[in-house]
Amino acid sequence: MKQVKQVLTPPILGGRPRKTVRIGLVLDLREEEGLGWGRVATEYTRRTGDFISKQTCKRRYYEGRSRDDQD
């Protein structure tokens, strides 16, 4: 019988690649300027030229806050 050589490949991850966001800017817009999520997203897009949704703003804001709490 013929032997088959097993090749291990990394698993294929589904979904979109994660968007790179300047978390410091999101934190400043939310905390220092007191903007809501929609306005944070609009202002982020205006300042950086890179579109970001309000849901992404919210998610990254809480990720950034939890990182600050761990440090």
PDB file of N, CA, C and O in Angstrom:
ATOM      1  N   MET A   1       0.820  -1.176   0.000  1.00  0.00           N
ATOM      2  CA  MET A   1       0.000   0.000   0.000  1.00  0.00           C
ATOM      3  C   MET A   1       0.872   1.251   0.000  1.00  0.00           C
ATOM      4  O   MET A   1       1.931   1.275   0.628  1.00  0.00           O
ATOM      5  N   LYS A   2       0.429   2.283  -0.700  1.00  0.00           N
ATOM      6  CA  LYS A   2       1.187   3.513  -0.812  1.00  0.00           C
ATOM      7  C   LYS A   2       0.956   4.388   0.420  1.00  0.00           C
ATOM      8  O   LYS A   2      -0.177   4.554   0.870  1.00  0.00           O
ATOM      9  N   GLN A   3       2.057   4.951   0.968  1.00  0.00           N
ATOM     10  CA  GLN A   3       1.942   5.822   2.135  1.00  0.00           C
ATOM     11  C   GLN A   3       1.702   7.257   1.679  1.00  0.00           C
ATOM     12  O   GLN A   3       2.283   7.723   0.698  1.00  0.00           O
ATOM     13  N   VAL A   4       0.847   7.931   2.403  1.00  0.00           N
ATOM     14  CA  VAL A   4       0.546   9.330   2.109  1.00  0.00           C
ATOM     15  C   VAL A   4       1.243  10.180   3.155  1.00  0.00           C
ATOM     16  O   VAL A   4       1.105   9.955   4.357  1.00  0.00           O
ATOM     17  N   LYS A   5       1.992  11.157   2.674  1.00  0.00           N
ATOM     18  CA  LYS A   5       2.699  12.049   3.570  1.00  0.00           C
ATOM     19  C   LYS A   5       1.734  13.125   4.064  1.00  0.00           C
ATOM     20  O   LYS A   5       1.076  13.785   3.261  1.00  0.00           O
ATOM     21  N   GLN A   6       1.650  13.304   5.379  1.00  0.00           N
ATOM     22  CA  GLN A   6       0.745  14.291   5.944  1.00  0.00           C
ATOM     23  C   GLN A   6       1.439  15.643   6.015  1.00  0.00           C
ATOM     24  O   GLN A   6       2.543  15.760   6.546  1.00  0.00           O
ATOM     25  N   VAL A   7       0.786  16.649   5.480  1.00  0.00           N
ATOM     26  CA  VAL A   7       1.313  18.003   5.497  1.00  0.00           C
ATOM     27  C   VAL A   7       0.420  18.836   6.403  1.00  0.00           C
ATOM     28  O   VAL A   7      -0.791  18.920   6.197  1.00  0.00           O
ATOM     29  N   LEU A   8       1.037  19.453   7.417  1.00  0.00           N
ATOM     30  CA  LEU A   8       0.273  20.279   8.327  1.00  0.00           C
ATOM     31  C   LEU A   8       0.275  21.720   7.830  1.00  0.00           C
ATOM     32  O   LEU A   8       1.331  22.315   7.615  1.00  0.00           O
ATOM     33  N   THR A   9      -0.911  22.263   7.654  1.00  0.00           N
ATOM     34  CA  THR A   9      -1.038  23.647   7.229  1.00  0.00           C
ATOM     35  C   THR A   9      -1.777  24.425   8.305  1.00  0.00           C
ATOM     36  O   THR A   9      -2.597  23.859   9.029  1.00  0.00           O
ATOM     37  N   PRO A  10      -1.495  25.708   8.414  1.00  0.00           N
ATOM     38  CA  PRO A  10      -2.222  26.499   9.416  1.00  0.00           C
ATOM     39  C   PRO A  10      -3.702  26.569   9.059  1.00  0.00           C
ATOM     40  O   PRO A  10      -4.053  26.560   7.879  1.00  0.00           O
ATOM     41  N   PRO A  11      -4.565  26.638  10.054  1.00  0.00           N
ATOM     42  CA  PRO A  11      -5.997  26.692   9.759  1.00  0.00           C
ATOM     43  C   PRO A  11      -6.361  28.002   9.053  1.00  0.00           C
ATOM     44  O   PRO A  11      -5.738  29.039   9.278  1.00  0.00           O
ATOM     45  N   ILE A  12      -7.357  27.933   8.217  1.00  0.00           N
ATOM     46  CA  ILE A  12      -7.831  29.112   7.505  1.00  0.00           C
ATOM     47  C   ILE A  12      -8.842  29.806   8.400  1.00  0.00           C
ATOM     48  O   ILE A  12      -9.827  29.206   8.830  1.00  0.00           O
ATOM     49  N   LEU A  13      -8.585  31.078   8.673  1.00  0.00           N
ATOM     50  CA  LEU A  13      -9.485  31.836   9.520  1.00  0.00           C
ATOM     51  C   LEU A  13     -10.520  32.546   8.655  1.00  0.00           C
ATOM     52  O   LEU A  13     -10.191  33.132   7.623  1.00  0.00           O
ATOM     53  N   GLY A  14     -11.754  32.486   9.087  1.00  0.00           N
ATOM     54  CA  GLY A  14     -12.822  33.124   8.340  1.00  0.00           C
ATOM     55  C   GLY A  14     -12.997  34.567   8.759  1.00  0.00           C
ATOM     56  O   GLY A  14     -12.463  34.999   9.781  1.00  0.00           O
ATOM     57  N   GLY A  15     -13.730  35.291   7.983  1.00  0.00           N
ATOM     58  CA  GLY A  15     -14.040  36.668   8.328  1.00  0.00           C
ATOM     59  C   GLY A  15     -13.098  37.672   7.697  1.00  0.00           C
ATOM     60  O   GLY A  15     -12.141  37.326   7.003  1.00  0.00           O
ATOM     61  N   ARG A  16     -13.403  38.908   7.963  1.00  0.00           N
ATOM     62  CA  ARG A  16     -12.605  40.014   7.439  1.00  0.00           C
ATOM     63  C   ARG A  16     -11.364  40.246   8.266  1.00  0.00           C
ATOM     64  O   ARG A  16     -11.336  39.918   9.452  1.00  0.00           O
ATOM     65  N   PRO A  17     -10.330  40.811   7.649  1.00  0.00           N
ATOM     66  CA  PRO A  17      -9.169  41.213   8.458  1.00  0.00           C
ATOM     67  C   PRO A  17      -9.560  42.364   9.383  1.00  0.00           C
ATOM     68  O   PRO A  17     -10.434  43.165   9.053  1.00  0.00           O
ATOM     69  N   ARG A  18      -8.924  42.437  10.507  1.00  0.00           N
ATOM     70  CA  ARG A  18      -9.230  43.454  11.504  1.00  0.00           C
ATOM     71  C   ARG A  18      -8.717  44.817  11.044  1.00  0.00           C
ATOM     72  O   ARG A  18      -7.575  44.941  10.601  1.00  0.00           O
ATOM     73  N   LYS A  19      -9.559  45.825  11.151  1.00  0.00           N
ATOM     74  CA  LYS A  19      -9.201  47.182  10.729  1.00  0.00           C
ATOM     75  C   LYS A  19      -8.261  47.813  11.744  1.00  0.00           C
ATOM     76  O   LYS A  19      -8.475  47.703  12.952  1.00  0.00           O
ATOM     77  N   THR A  20      -7.226  48.471  11.255  1.00  0.00           N
ATOM     78  CA  THR A  20      -6.287  49.165  12.120  1.00  0.00           C
ATOM     79  C   THR A  20      -6.877  50.521  12.492  1.00  0.00           C
ATOM     80  O   THR A  20      -7.273  51.301  11.625  1.00  0.00           O
ATOM     81  N   VAL A  21      -6.928  50.786  13.797  1.00  0.00           N
ATOM     82  CA  VAL A  21      -7.545  52.015  14.296  1.00  0.00           C
ATOM     83  C   VAL A  21      -6.597  52.679  15.281  1.00  0.00           C
ATOM     84  O   VAL A  21      -5.939  52.002  16.071  1.00  0.00           O
ATOM     85  N   ARG A  22      -6.527  54.009  15.231  1.00  0.00           N
ATOM     86  CA  ARG A  22      -5.738  54.763  16.214  1.00  0.00           C
ATOM     87  C   ARG A  22      -6.581  54.886  17.485  1.00  0.00           C
ATOM     88  O   ARG A  22      -7.421  55.777  17.607  1.00  0.00           O
ATOM     89  N   ILE A  23      -6.339  53.978  18.420  1.00  0.00           N
ATOM     90  CA  ILE A  23      -7.164  53.886  19.626  1.00  0.00           C
ATOM     91  C   ILE A  23      -7.038  55.154  20.468  1.00  0.00           C
ATOM     92  O   ILE A  23      -8.017  55.580  21.082  1.00  0.00           O
ATOM     93  N   GLY A  24      -5.866  55.758  20.510  1.00  0.00           N
ATOM     94  CA  GLY A  24      -5.678  56.988  21.269  1.00  0.00           C
ATOM     95  C   GLY A  24      -6.597  58.096  20.794  1.00  0.00           C
ATOM     96  O   GLY A  24      -7.136  58.848  21.606  1.00  0.00           O
ATOM     97  N   LEU A  25      -6.780  58.204  19.490  1.00  0.00           N
ATOM     98  CA  LEU A  25      -7.674  59.225  18.939  1.00  0.00           C
ATOM     99  C   LEU A  25      -9.114  58.923  19.320  1.00  0.00           C
ATOM    100  O   LEU A  25      -9.862  59.832  19.681  1.00  0.00           O
ATOM    101  N   VAL A  26      -9.508  57.668  19.246  1.00  0.00           N
ATOM    102  CA  VAL A  26     -10.878  57.284  19.621  1.00  0.00           C
ATOM    103  C   VAL A  26     -11.113  57.597  21.096  1.00  0.00           C
ATOM    104  O   VAL A  26     -12.160  58.137  21.453  1.00  0.00           O
ATOM    105  N   LEU A  27     -10.151  57.264  21.954  1.00  0.00           N
ATOM    106  CA  LEU A  27     -10.290  57.545  23.386  1.00  0.00           C
ATOM    107  C   LEU A  27     -10.406  59.051  23.635  1.00  0.00           C
ATOM    108  O   LEU A  27     -11.241  59.483  24.430  1.00  0.00           O
ATOM    109  N   ASP A  28      -9.581  59.846  22.967  1.00  0.00           N
ATOM    110  CA  ASP A  28      -9.633  61.301  23.148  1.00  0.00           C
ATOM    111  C   ASP A  28     -10.955  61.891  22.681  1.00  0.00           C
ATOM    112  O   ASP A  28     -11.533  62.742  23.357  1.00  0.00           O
ATOM    113  N   LEU A  29     -11.432  61.442  21.527  1.00  0.00           N
ATOM    114  CA  LEU A  29     -12.690  61.974  21.013  1.00  0.00           C
ATOM    115  C   LEU A  29     -13.847  61.661  21.956  1.00  0.00           C
ATOM    116  O   LEU A  29     -14.739  62.486  22.154  1.00  0.00           O
ATOM    117  N   ARG A  30     -13.825  60.471  22.532  1.00  0.00           N
ATOM    118  CA  ARG A  30     -14.919  60.061  23.407  1.00  0.00           C
ATOM    119  C   ARG A  30     -14.813  60.715  24.790  1.00  0.00           C
ATOM    120  O   ARG A  30     -15.796  61.250  25.302  1.00  0.00           O
ATOM    121  N   GLU A  31     -13.624  60.669  25.388  1.00  0.00           N
ATOM    122  CA  GLU A  31     -13.466  61.135  26.767  1.00  0.00           C
ATOM    123  C   GLU A  31     -13.228  62.640  26.867  1.00  0.00           C
ATOM    124  O   GLU A  31     -13.887  63.318  27.655  1.00  0.00           O
ATOM    125  N   GLU A  32     -12.308  63.158  26.087  1.00  0.00           N
ATOM    126  CA  GLU A  32     -11.936  64.572  26.200  1.00  0.00           C
ATOM    127  C   GLU A  32     -12.976  65.490  25.558  1.00  0.00           C
ATOM    128  O   GLU A  32     -13.334  66.526  26.118  1.00  0.00           O
ATOM    129  N   GLU A  33     -13.455  65.097  24.379  1.00  0.00           N
ATOM    130  CA  GLU A  33     -14.403  65.958  23.676  1.00  0.00           C
ATOM    131  C   GLU A  33     -15.849  65.582  23.955  1.00  0.00           C
ATOM    132  O   GLU A  33     -16.757  66.332  23.596  1.00  0.00           O
ATOM    133  N   GLY A  34     -16.085  64.429  24.592  1.00  0.00           N
ATOM    134  CA  GLY A  34     -17.427  64.026  24.998  1.00  0.00           C
ATOM    135  C   GLY A  34     -18.384  63.739  23.854  1.00  0.00           C
ATOM    136  O   GLY A  34     -19.583  63.991  23.973  1.00  0.00           O
ATOM    137  N   LEU A  35     -17.872  63.216  22.748  1.00  0.00           N
ATOM    138  CA  LEU A  35     -18.717  62.930  21.590  1.00  0.00           C
ATOM    139  C   LEU A  35     -19.388  61.566  21.728  1.00  0.00           C
ATOM    140  O   LEU A  35     -18.874  60.675  22.405  1.00  0.00           O
ATOM    141  N   GLY A  36     -20.539  61.415  21.080  1.00  0.00           N
ATOM    142  CA  GLY A  36     -21.222  60.122  21.017  1.00  0.00           C
ATOM    143  C   GLY A  36     -20.558  59.239  19.972  1.00  0.00           C
ATOM    144  O   GLY A  36     -19.650  59.676  19.265  1.00  0.00           O
ATOM    145  N   TRP A  37     -21.015  57.994  19.879  1.00  0.00           N
ATOM    146  CA  TRP A  37     -20.351  57.028  18.982  1.00  0.00           C
ATOM    147  C   TRP A  37     -20.415  57.442  17.516  1.00  0.00           C
ATOM    148  O   TRP A  37     -19.426  57.315  16.794  1.00  0.00           O
ATOM    149  N   GLY A  38     -21.556  57.929  17.074  1.00  0.00           N
ATOM    150  CA  GLY A  38     -21.681  58.358  15.679  1.00  0.00           C
ATOM    151  C   GLY A  38     -20.783  59.539  15.360  1.00  0.00           C
ATOM    152  O   GLY A  38     -20.163  59.594  14.298  1.00  0.00           O
ATOM    153  N   ARG A  39     -20.719  60.472  16.277  1.00  0.00           N
ATOM    154  CA  ARG A  39     -19.862  61.646  16.052  1.00  0.00           C
ATOM    155  C   ARG A  39     -18.390  61.298  16.180  1.00  0.00           C
ATOM    156  O   ARG A  39     -17.554  61.887  15.495  1.00  0.00           O
ATOM    157  N   VAL A  40     -18.061  60.351  17.044  1.00  0.00           N
ATOM    158  CA  VAL A  40     -16.673  59.875  17.126  1.00  0.00           C
ATOM    159  C   VAL A  40     -16.272  59.287  15.773  1.00  0.00           C
ATOM    160  O   VAL A  40     -15.192  59.579  15.259  1.00  0.00           O
ATOM    161  N   ALA A  41     -17.144  58.459  15.201  1.00  0.00           N
ATOM    162  CA  ALA A  41     -16.849  57.834  13.908  1.00  0.00           C
ATOM    163  C   ALA A  41     -16.698  58.888  12.810  1.00  0.00           C
ATOM    164  O   ALA A  41     -15.785  58.802  11.988  1.00  0.00           O
ATOM    165  N   THR A  42     -17.580  59.868  12.797  1.00  0.00           N
ATOM    166  CA  THR A  42     -17.519  60.926  11.785  1.00  0.00           C
ATOM    167  C   THR A  42     -16.244  61.751  11.928  1.00  0.00           C
ATOM    168  O   THR A  42     -15.563  62.024  10.940  1.00  0.00           O
ATOM    169  N   GLU A  43     -15.925  62.144  13.146  1.00  0.00           N
ATOM    170  CA  GLU A  43     -14.735  62.965  13.387  1.00  0.00           C
ATOM    171  C   GLU A  43     -13.454  62.178  13.104  1.00  0.00           C
ATOM    172  O   GLU A  43     -12.491  62.729  12.571  1.00  0.00           O
ATOM    173  N   TYR A  44     -13.443  60.896  13.459  1.00  0.00           N
ATOM    174  CA  TYR A  44     -12.288  60.039  13.164  1.00  0.00           C
ATOM    175  C   TYR A  44     -12.066  59.987  11.649  1.00  0.00           C
ATOM    176  O   TYR A  44     -10.939  60.118  11.173  1.00  0.00           O
ATOM    177  N   THR A  45     -13.145  59.797  10.908  1.00  0.00           N
ATOM    178  CA  THR A  45     -13.050  59.748   9.446  1.00  0.00           C
ATOM    179  C   THR A  45     -12.566  61.076   8.887  1.00  0.00           C
ATOM    180  O   THR A  45     -11.749  61.100   7.966  1.00  0.00           O
ATOM    181  N   ARG A  46     -13.060  62.181   9.432  1.00  0.00           N
ATOM    182  CA  ARG A  46     -12.651  63.501   8.957  1.00  0.00           C
ATOM    183  C   ARG A  46     -11.166  63.753   9.220  1.00  0.00           C
ATOM    184  O   ARG A  46     -10.456  64.281   8.364  1.00  0.00           O
ATOM    185  N   ARG A  47     -10.704  63.368  10.418  1.00  0.00           N
ATOM    186  CA  ARG A  47      -9.308  63.651  10.781  1.00  0.00           C
ATOM    187  C   ARG A  47      -8.309  62.718  10.106  1.00  0.00           C
ATOM    188  O   ARG A  47      -7.213  63.147   9.746  1.00  0.00           O
ATOM    189  N   THR A  48      -8.670  61.454   9.930  1.00  0.00           N
ATOM    190  CA  THR A  48      -7.713  60.492   9.383  1.00  0.00           C
ATOM    191  C   THR A  48      -7.932  60.190   7.906  1.00  0.00           C
ATOM    192  O   THR A  48      -7.013  59.739   7.223  1.00  0.00           O
ATOM    193  N   GLY A  49      -9.145  60.436   7.406  1.00  0.00           N
ATOM    194  CA  GLY A  49      -9.460  60.088   6.030  1.00  0.00           C
ATOM    195  C   GLY A  49      -9.758  58.613   5.859  1.00  0.00           C
ATOM    196  O   GLY A  49      -9.907  58.139   4.733  1.00  0.00           O
ATOM    197  N   ASP A  50      -9.847  57.883   6.954  1.00  0.00           N
ATOM    198  CA  ASP A  50     -10.094  56.441   6.934  1.00  0.00           C
ATOM    199  C   ASP A  50     -11.445  56.173   7.591  1.00  0.00           C
ATOM    200  O   ASP A  50     -11.638  56.501   8.762  1.00  0.00           O
ATOM    201  N   PHE A  51     -12.392  55.574   6.839  1.00  0.00           N
ATOM    202  CA  PHE A  51     -13.733  55.329   7.367  1.00  0.00           C
ATOM    203  C   PHE A  51     -13.702  54.309   8.496  1.00  0.00           C
ATOM    204  O   PHE A  51     -12.981  53.313   8.445  1.00  0.00           O
ATOM    205  N   ILE A  52     -14.506  54.589   9.516  1.00  0.00           N
ATOM    206  CA  ILE A  52     -14.667  53.661  10.631  1.00  0.00           C
ATOM    207  C   ILE A  52     -16.128  53.756  11.073  1.00  0.00           C
ATOM    208  O   ILE A  52     -16.692  54.848  11.140  1.00  0.00           O
ATOM    209  N   SER A  53     -16.731  52.617  11.372  1.00  0.00           N
ATOM    210  CA  SER A  53     -18.132  52.621  11.787  1.00  0.00           C
ATOM    211  C   SER A  53     -18.244  52.937  13.270  1.00  0.00           C
ATOM    212  O   SER A  53     -17.271  52.837  14.017  1.00  0.00           O
ATOM    213  N   LYS A  54     -19.448  53.320  13.683  1.00  0.00           N
ATOM    214  CA  LYS A  54     -19.634  53.633  15.103  1.00  0.00           C
ATOM    215  C   LYS A  54     -19.521  52.374  15.960  1.00  0.00           C
ATOM    216  O   LYS A  54     -19.119  52.452  17.121  1.00  0.00           O
ATOM    217  N   GLN A  55     -19.869  51.221  15.402  1.00  0.00           N
ATOM    218  CA  GLN A  55     -19.726  49.971  16.154  1.00  0.00           C
ATOM    219  C   GLN A  55     -18.255  49.635  16.373  1.00  0.00           C
ATOM    220  O   GLN A  55     -17.876  49.174  17.450  1.00  0.00           O
ATOM    221  N   THR A  56     -17.428  49.864  15.358  1.00  0.00           N
ATOM    222  CA  THR A  56     -15.996  49.639  15.503  1.00  0.00           C
ATOM    223  C   THR A  56     -15.412  50.611  16.516  1.00  0.00           C
ATOM    224  O   THR A  56     -14.558  50.233  17.318  1.00  0.00           O
ATOM    225  N   CYS A  57     -15.868  51.868  16.485  1.00  0.00           N
ATOM    226  CA  CYS A  57     -15.412  52.859  17.479  1.00  0.00           C
ATOM    227  C   CYS A  57     -15.708  52.368  18.886  1.00  0.00           C
ATOM    228  O   CYS A  57     -14.840  52.401  19.758  1.00  0.00           O
ATOM    229  N   LYS A  58     -16.916  51.919  19.099  1.00  0.00           N
ATOM    230  CA  LYS A  58     -17.341  51.467  20.418  1.00  0.00           C
ATOM    231  C   LYS A  58     -16.505  50.270  20.881  1.00  0.00           C
ATOM    232  O   LYS A  58     -16.039  50.224  22.019  1.00  0.00           O
ATOM    233  N   ARG A  59     -16.326  49.302  19.973  1.00  0.00           N
ATOM    234  CA  ARG A  59     -15.553  48.103  20.303  1.00  0.00           C
ATOM    235  C   ARG A  59     -14.111  48.447  20.661  1.00  0.00           C
ATOM    236  O   ARG A  59     -13.579  47.970  21.664  1.00  0.00           O
ATOM    237  N   ARG A  60     -13.485  49.281  19.832  1.00  0.00           N
ATOM    238  CA  ARG A  60     -12.085  49.638  20.076  1.00  0.00           C
ATOM    239  C   ARG A  60     -11.928  50.515  21.296  1.00  0.00           C
ATOM    240  O   ARG A  60     -10.910  50.437  21.984  1.00  0.00           O
ATOM    241  N   TYR A  61     -12.914  51.351  21.580  1.00  0.00           N
ATOM    242  CA  TYR A  61     -12.874  52.184  22.775  1.00  0.00           C
ATOM    243  C   TYR A  61     -12.807  51.299  24.022  1.00  0.00           C
ATOM    244  O   TYR A  61     -11.968  51.507  24.898  1.00  0.00           O
ATOM    245  N   TYR A  62     -13.698  50.314  24.089  1.00  0.00           N
ATOM    246  CA  TYR A  62     -13.713  49.442  25.264  1.00  0.00           C
ATOM    247  C   TYR A  62     -12.463  48.557  25.339  1.00  0.00           C
ATOM    248  O   TYR A  62     -11.991  48.245  26.432  1.00  0.00           O
ATOM    249  N   GLU A  63     -11.929  48.154  24.190  1.00  0.00           N
ATOM    250  CA  GLU A  63     -10.662  47.409  24.185  1.00  0.00           C
ATOM    251  C   GLU A  63      -9.526  48.289  24.700  1.00  0.00           C
ATOM    252  O   GLU A  63      -8.691  47.830  25.480  1.00  0.00           O
ATOM    253  N   GLY A  64      -9.491  49.533  24.275  1.00  0.00           N
ATOM    254  CA  GLY A  64      -8.459  50.473  24.717  1.00  0.00           C
ATOM    255  C   GLY A  64      -8.567  50.767  26.200  1.00  0.00           C
ATOM    256  O   GLY A  64      -7.557  50.853  26.899  1.00  0.00           O
ATOM    257  N   ARG A  65      -9.783  50.920  26.675  1.00  0.00           N
ATOM    258  CA  ARG A  65      -9.994  51.166  28.104  1.00  0.00           C
ATOM    259  C   ARG A  65      -9.566  49.964  28.938  1.00  0.00           C
ATOM    260  O   ARG A  65      -8.952  50.127  29.992  1.00  0.00           O
ATOM    261  N   SER A  66      -9.885  48.764  28.476  1.00  0.00           N
ATOM    262  CA  SER A  66      -9.504  47.570  29.252  1.00  0.00           C
ATOM    263  C   SER A  66      -7.987  47.382  29.250  1.00  0.00           C
ATOM    264  O   SER A  66      -7.427  46.877  30.223  1.00  0.00           O
ATOM    265  N   ARG A  67      -7.310  47.788  28.154  1.00  0.00           N
ATOM    266  CA  ARG A  67      -5.841  47.720  28.130  1.00  0.00           C
ATOM    267  C   ARG A  67      -5.238  48.684  29.119  1.00  0.00           C
ATOM    268  O   ARG A  67      -4.256  48.358  29.785  1.00  0.00           O
ATOM    269  N   ASP A  68      -5.821  49.890  29.229  1.00  0.00           N
ATOM    270  CA  ASP A  68      -5.335  50.879  30.188  1.00  0.00           C
ATOM    271  C   ASP A  68      -5.523  50.380  31.607  1.00  0.00           C
ATOM    272  O   ASP A  68      -4.667  50.617  32.460  1.00  0.00           O
ATOM    273  N   ASP A  69      -6.620  49.697  31.878  1.00  0.00           N
ATOM    274  CA  ASP A  69      -6.898  49.180  33.221  1.00  0.00           C
ATOM    275  C   ASP A  69      -5.907  48.088  33.615  1.00  0.00           C
ATOM    276  O   ASP A  69      -5.591  47.930  34.794  1.00  0.00           O
ATOM    277  N   GLN A  70      -5.414  47.328  32.625  1.00  0.00           N
ATOM    278  CA  GLN A  70      -4.470  46.237  32.924  1.00  0.00           C
ATOM    279  C   GLN A  70      -3.079  46.771  33.197  1.00  0.00           C
ATOM    280  O   GLN A  70      -2.318  46.145  33.934  1.00  0.00           O
ATOM    281  N   ASP A  71      -2.726  47.910  32.624  1.00  0.00           N
ATOM    282  CA  ASP A  71      -1.361  48.474  32.805  1.00  0.00           C
ATOM    283  C   ASP A  71      -1.176  49.127  34.142  1.00  0.00           C
ATOM    284  O   ASP A  71      -0.095  49.639  34.435  1.00  0.00           O
TER     285      ASP A  71
END
